[in-house]
Amino acid sequence: MNQQLAQHWGLNPEVAFLNHGSFGAAPRVVLEAQRREQDAQERDPIHYLAPERSLYKKLDAVRSRLGDFLGCPADDLAFVRNATDGVNAVLRSFKLEPGDRIVITNHGYNACNNAARYVAERAGAEVSVAEIPFPIEDPAEAVAAVAAACCDRTRLIHVDHVTSPTGLILPVEEIVQQARARGIRTLVDAAHGPGMLAMDLERVGADYTTGNLHKWLCGPKVSGFLHVRPELQETVRPCVI
C-alpha cells in the first residue's frame, strides 16, 4: 500500500498486511464515525436504542443503501453479526427429514460446514460433499461437481461465493439455476463478496445469501447481512430468539 493510501488506516507500518479477507481493517474515517455513534449512545442510551426513536431509523437508512449496493430490495435484508451467523440462522431454521441431504463443498469454510453437519445429524439427515478440483481448469467443473453431489433427497446446497481456504470465485449463478431446476434451495455464503466482487442478488437468485461488511468493504467489525427471498422469510429465525 502506498503512503497516500496507508495514511487512512492505523495499520502497523512495520507489517505488510495482506490478509484483509480475514477480518479487514477499518479506515480511520470509519472508526471515527463509529466512535461518534458510540458516544451518542452513551450520552442518552434510552433515546438512542429505543426502536421508535433513533436506532431503527439509522438501521433502515443503512439497509436502504446496502440494498442498492447489493442489488436487492432493502426489505429483504436483515443485519447479522457476520456470515457465519447468517449461515447458522438459515441452517437452524431449515426443516429436514430423516434421509434428506445437504450438499456442501470441499472448499467450504469449516465453521459453516460444521453447522451443516450439526443440523443434519440432529434431523437424521446426511451431508454430501461436492469435490471441486483444485487447481481448477474451468468454472464448469465446479458446477458439475455440485450437480454430481445432488440426488433426489437433496434439499439444500450450501456453497461459497469466494472460497475461504482456496480463494476460488465459484459460478454461483449457474449453480443456483441448476438447483432451482431440480427443486433444491441454495444458500450462498458470500463472506468475502461485498467490496471484492460486483454483487447482484436479485439476478443471481439464491434463496439465501449472507455476507460480511467488515472485510473488503472495510466496515466495522461485527457487521454482516442476510438476504432471504420474500416467500421464505417467514421460515427463517435468528440464532438467538
Secondary structure by P-SEA (a helix, b strand, c coil): ccaaaaaacccccccccccccccccccaaaaaaaaaaaaaaaacccccccccccaaaaaaaaaaaaaaaaccccccccccccaaaaaaaaaaaccccccbbbbbcccccaaaaaaaaaaaaaacbbbbbbccccccccaaaaaaaaaaaccccccbbbbbccccccccccaaaaaaaaaaaacbbbbbcccccccccccccccccccbbbbbccccccccccccbbbbccccccccccccc
